[in-house]
Structures are given as structure tokens and as C-alpha cells.
Amino acid sequence: MATGDEKAFLVQSVSGASNHLLNGRYRDTVLLPQTTFPMKLLGRQQPDTELEIQQVRALLRRGASREARPRCGLLALGGSHTSALHAGADFSRNFGEHVALSICSFKTKNLILKDIASRFHMMTGSKIHFVPGWDCHGLPIEVKVLAELGGEAQNLSAIEIREKARSFAKVAIEKQKLAFIHWGIMADWNNCYFTFDGKYDAKQLRNFYQMYEKGLVYRSSKPVFWSPSSRTALAEAELEYNPEHVSHSIYVKFHLLKPSSKLASLIDGSSPVSFLVWTTQPWTIPANQAVCYMPESTFAVVKCSKSGILYILAADKVASVASTLETTFETISAFSGVDLENGTCRHPLVPNKASPLLPANHVTMAKGTGLVHTAPAHRMEDYSVESQHHLPMDCLVNEDGIFTDVAGPELQNKAVLEEGTDVVALLISVSPNQPTSVYIKGEYIMLQTAKNLLKEEKLVHSHPYDWRTKKPVVIRASKQWFINIADIKTTAKSLNIYELLKKVKFIPGSALNAMVEMMDRRPYWCISRQRTWNVPIPVFHHKTKDEYLINSRLVTIKSNSISTGNWYTVHMGNSEYRSIRREKAFFVFITPDQTIEHIVKLVEQHGSDIWWTLPPEQLLPKEVLSEVGGPDAFEYVPGQDILDIWFDSGISWSYVLPEFTVQKIVKNGIFPPPFSQFILLGPPGNPKAPSFVKTKCGSH
């Protein structure tokens, strides 16, 4: 405790320091930069200063471009050689921008980078005309609108959802634009472009038709990433991976039905033999169509010390699998993977169904048993096996991630990532011919199948999630529209795009490898979505038949068509031939002067809402309508799929650079998905599309 004298001393010391500060003795010892800027603007000073900034910005813009300028969403650089900084459409997802959040907002960083670039080139004597654009479509806006409406959203029609989404986007755009103007960002704010504009949507449809004409766009039933929480297909760019996802991994027995001749000589036939299979997706077992193996690997017939049962698995995995199953294996014999050819095994859930043994290149020895359960409807790699061996592709899961009635009464209406997985494991584990009643989620499930489950355990691993809802996705086969990436990559390589990309400076540098790797491993790109807020895919579907109409001519593949793998060459009259992808449905081709221009002009004049507001008969020209039965017998309905948001933003260059002669394109501060789409949709969609120059590419 301080004494009285000490207290007096402390008080005197503090008061002395205060007097020194008041006298300004130490003020000049603090070395701060000298400025005439006031600490804050009072009263009318702030709006007056902002107005002055805007007036100076307008003068600078006019002075930087003294001659007539083409209308383009870009930074035009003067001189004898004209280049451009394309201003890709920015997000309109959030309501406003605050300067305090600018360093963490991607949209804001993107626009600031463009402003820095435009000012730099203006100071070097270039002509500047920067037209900003907004990406106005997409699931984030639709989800936000539906969430705000709550239960009311269930009763809204598609056009009502679109109207509310458009209103939401317009409010967000105005708030963002006002903030950017106040910051003094130099741009042509009176002539912005928006992806929900009718002319933009019309240009997008023309791009779609052009790619369809070239055979780059097709419709097919394929496994795609599917978000049950969003009820739509997703592209790989719309996924994020959760490293803490927990799955149920199981070891399953597939009983040998028909051995190959080599395998038959290695087993005496008196003891049953089973193939050991490991999977982290038990819910896909009901859709199993085959078991795949690596033909170059060595496999072993082993005997379990506990049960005496004979198993077949990769020789390299014998020790690790035995340890996992808490037993020991005695190796009886070994053989090459090629000796499994033509063999079959029994489906673990369907006693009378045989699953063939098939060679496949995607099988690895990193995990599992060296034998892979194959369900083409629920795995990308398995689809390639289906294409080669013409396997069935039965999808037993609906849009909500729920087992359908085709999966059987035990699984029907069960969520595949929840109780559905538990029921599948129980179905596999129950003893043969012994009905069992199991109580799950408030109901009794009757089970009767073979005891084929050896082990079940939880596995923490990386799993794809919907980046919007933050919930896990599944892979399920559905009829979608795709872009043939393989053909586009061939064109891109011929134009030396990959070599030019290496000259681009990416920040961080790993973004380049990630983007190129993503493009290299994608055989196709799913561009259709099962939502409402975007540009419709202009296709008509027959009410009862599995056929679709995209123009006035229906073409059916006939037996005398020339077939090469999955492609057919079909004679279309007037000595015209067209290569098309194999389909089970009819094929329709475009008559450019009729359907295309009719729908495009309607969209250009009235916007893409006409797809939902006009009767189907008015969406087709009279000539085409007469060819398909006339208005009284029209058997087609407009499709309800919309285009992927990355297709929406990936074609922005073709809208904002329609007549501007550009030798070089610079894209600054861009997000990898639209940039990769820009590359994929640019040169292939337009032979006159611009090339690239060195620039900095930022990424999330």
C-alpha cells in the first residue's frame, strides 16, 4: 500500500506530464508526415468533395479518349497496336460495398485492380474506356431470395422467382455502383453491362447454338456432381472439399460365380470363393454393375484363419487388409490380373444378378483391396467402364438424394448420405434367408439377404461439398447438357493456348497448375442446371417420347448409319453429313435461319423471361411449328433447364467485344473458374477470338 507521500508524488507526476502535453513540449518530437488533408470532412464538405472527384474523373475519361470509341467492356490502350483489358462481369451477390471491407471483397479487389491498371495506362498516354459489368444470375441470388421469402417461396412460380431475383440483383448493383462512384473509380458508369440484359442473353444463346452446330454441345445421361441441398447439377468449379467429412467405409464379399479358366485351375471348386471389395460409398452398392481390377497387378487366393473362407484380393494388399479385418490370411496361390478376364461374381444384394469382372485403368493400389466396386451411375471413372463395356447405368437416387422405389421397399425414401447408408450396410450384413426386423428412424425395416459385410468403420476423408449450401454432394446420373471438352482442348492446343498460359504471371503461382490440371482432367463440362435464375436452354421436349426439338428437323439414327465408337455419321439431305454422339433418343439439328433467330430475337427484344411467359407455340416460328403438328397438335413443352453460371460469365468477351478489333486480351484480377471458361469458350467458339498477353492473374 502506498504511503501518503507516495500518493502525492504520483499525483504530482501525472499532473506534470499533463502540463507538458498541454504546453506542446513533446508534440514536435513525434515525426509524422505533414499533410493539408483534414482529419475528417464536416457538413457539406464530404458530398461536395465526392462530386468534385466524380467531375475530375469524367474530365480525365474524356481527355483520355478524344476520338470516337467503340462500345466495349474493356480498357482500350492507345498507340499503333491496340490491346484491351476485358472487364469480366463482377458479382452482384452482396448488397453493398464498404471501404473497410474492400481488402477482403473479391469483387472490390477486382475493380480496384482494374482501376489501377486503367490509371497507369492513362498516365502513359493511352486512351481509356472502361465499361464495368455485373454478373446478375446464379444460385446465390436465387437462394438468398428464397430464404428471405421463407414458406412463401414454396408457392411461387418460376417467373415470380425470376422477378424477385432480378429485383434483388438490381438493388445490389445500384448500391455497389454508388459506392464505387464515391470512391472515385474511373469507369463509364452510364453504360454498364449486365448479364440479365436481353441483348446479353441473346448473345449467350447464339454462342450456345454455334457450339451446338460444331458438335461441341450435346445432351446425354451421365454421372454428374449433384447437390441434394440445391437440387441441381454442379460443375467442378462449384465444389469445395471438406477434409473432415465422415463416411462409412465397408469391406464387402462378392461371391465368385463363374471363374476364368486360369482361376478355375487354381481353386478346387469344393470351397466357396469370394472377392474382397472396399468402398467409402456403401449407398452405391445397390447400383453395382461390375467389379474392376488392374490387369497388370498380381492377385492372390488367400484363406482366412478365422473362418476358413477363401478370398481373392491384390497380393500387395493381403497383409494390410488382414490387419484391418483383425485376422490373418494364408496365401494359397497367386496369378496375374489378366487371368480374371471373363469371370463373374454375385451381386451382394441381388442374389440372381451377376456382376462381371472387368479390367480398368483407374484402379489403384493406394487404398482398398485392388478390386473396385463399379456403379456407372454414381462415379465418373465407372462411367468410362460403362462406355467401353455397355453396362447398365441404373440411377436409384432422385433429385433430393433419396432412394427411389426402384431401389426396393427397404431403401425407398431413405436419404443416401444418412439412414440410407445404414440400411444398405444392414442389408449386406444380415444372414441369408433369415427375415429380420430392424427399427430405423421411426419405422421397421424388413431385411432378407446374404451375409456379405465383413467390416464397417467410419472414415474421415476429403469429400466434395456444395460451395453455396456447405452440404455434401453426391454423384448421380441424369440427363444433362454437356460441352465436349476433349475436342475443345484439341483446338486449344493447336492454337498454342497452353504454352501462352505459361507466360501469364499467376498470383499465387500454384493457381496456374491447378487450373490447367482441372481443364486437362475434364472430359466434359456439364452446362445445364435445374434451377430458375439464369438463361434457359432453348430446347423443347416431347410430352411422352424421349426426344427433344432444338430446331425444325428431327433426325433418327438408323441401322445403316456409319458408326465409329460413340459417334455416328448421319445423312441429312442435300449431301450433308453430320457427326453426332450416340444417344438413345432422337436427334435434332439447327436450321439457322428459322428457330435460332426467332428465339434469339424474342429474347433480345423482351428478355429471357419469354421462355416462361409465352405459350410454347409462340416460341417457334410458324414454319417450324407446322412441321411438328401445328399449334393444335403441338406435343412439345419448353425445357426447364438453365445454363451454368460459368457459361453465363465465360462468354462475356463475345458480348462486350462484338466489333472491336483486338489482337491481345488481358484479364486482370480474375477468379479461376470463369478464366478457365473464358479460355475454353473463347477460341473454339469464335475463330477470331483474341489471344493472350502476359499479365497478372489473381485468384482466391
Disulfide bonds with the S-S distance in Angstrom:
none
